[in-house]
Amino acid sequence: MKYEELITELCDVIKESEVNAALIYENLESIQSTIDDTKLAQKTKRSIEKKVSESLGLLQHQDLHRQKIERVVNYVCEHNNIDKSQYNLADSAKYLAGDSSSDVVSEDELEELIRQMAAN
């Protein structure tokens, strides 16, 4: 698989992820609005709100993974003289809010990820 093909596939994942995340967020906002407008027992409301909050947390976690994929794509483009403008990607952040020291992708980890993807 060529780098360009790999980048195209990863960009498709990124775009689909962004669309799905927006829809999930809108659905959760709608659920929250319904909870606020509905006469439910406080215990039931708190339980549903807790699930909505947990879902938003999972959505945020998924978004961090999407951003890591963007990092890989940008790294591949930069290190292989590939014009990333054709993929409609913005520059990736070097450090993302919420990253922990064990979760930050180093240059060596990026290179290993690329080698593994190229082997498949």
N, C-alpha and C positions, 0 to 999 in steps of 0.2 A: 504494500500500500504506500503510495506517495504521500509526502507531508501535506500536499494540497488537498488530497482526498480525506486525510485524517482531520485536517482543520475544518473542512466543509462539514463532515459528520459531527464534529464537536460543536461547531456553530449551530447546527440544527438542534442539537440537544440544548444548548444555551437558550436559543430563541423559544423553543417549546417550553422550557422550564420557566422562562419569564412570563409567557402567556398564561400558563397554568397557575403560577403563583398569583398573578393578578386576579384570576377568576376565583381562586380559593379565598383570597383576601376579601373580595367583594361578597362572596357567599357567607363568610364568617361575620362580616359587618351586618349583613341582612339578618342573620340569625340573632346577633346581639340586639338589633333593633326590635325584632319580634319578641325577644325576651323582655325588653324594657316595656313594650306595649301590652304584654299579656299579663293577665292576673294569674300568677302562679305562686305557689308557696315559696317563701324566701329560701328555704332549704333547696328546693328544686331549682330555683333561679341560680343560686350559688353553684350548684353542681354543674349546670349547663354552662355557666360563665367560666367555670374552671376548665371544662373541656375545650371551650373556645380559646381560652388563654393558652392551654397546652398545644392546641393546634397551631396557633400563631407562633409559638416557640419552635415547633417542628418546621414550620414554613421558613422561619429565619435560619434555622440550621441548614435546610435545603438550599437556601440562597447562598450561604457561605460555600457550600460545595460547588454551586454554579460559578461563583467567583473564582474558586480554585481552578476550575476548568478553563475559565478565561485566562488565568495566569499561564497555564500550560500553552494555550493557543498563542498568546502573545509571545511567549518565550520561543516557541518553535518558529514563529514568523521572524522574530528579531535575529535568531541565530542561524537562519537558513535563507536570509535575504528574500523573504516572501513579503510581497506588498499586502499588508493586512487591511488596507482600505477597501479591498474588494469583498471583505467579509463583514464590513460594517460594525467593527468592534472598537470600543473605546480602549484607551490605555488601562491596564489593570493596576489596582493599588498594590503596592509592595507589602503593605501590612493592612489587614482588615480588622475593623472593630470586632472584638470578640475572639480574635485569635489568641491562643495560649502558646507558650513557648514550645510545647510538644506538638502543636497543631499547625505551626507555620511551615510552609513548604520551602525548603532550602533549594539553592541552585542544583545541588547534587540530587535531591529528591525529584526535581523537575526533569533532570536528564534521565534518571532511572525510569520515571513514568513514560517518558517519550520512547525510550528503548523498549519497554514492555509493550507499548501500543504498536510500535513498528513491527514487533515480532509476531503480533496476532494477525 
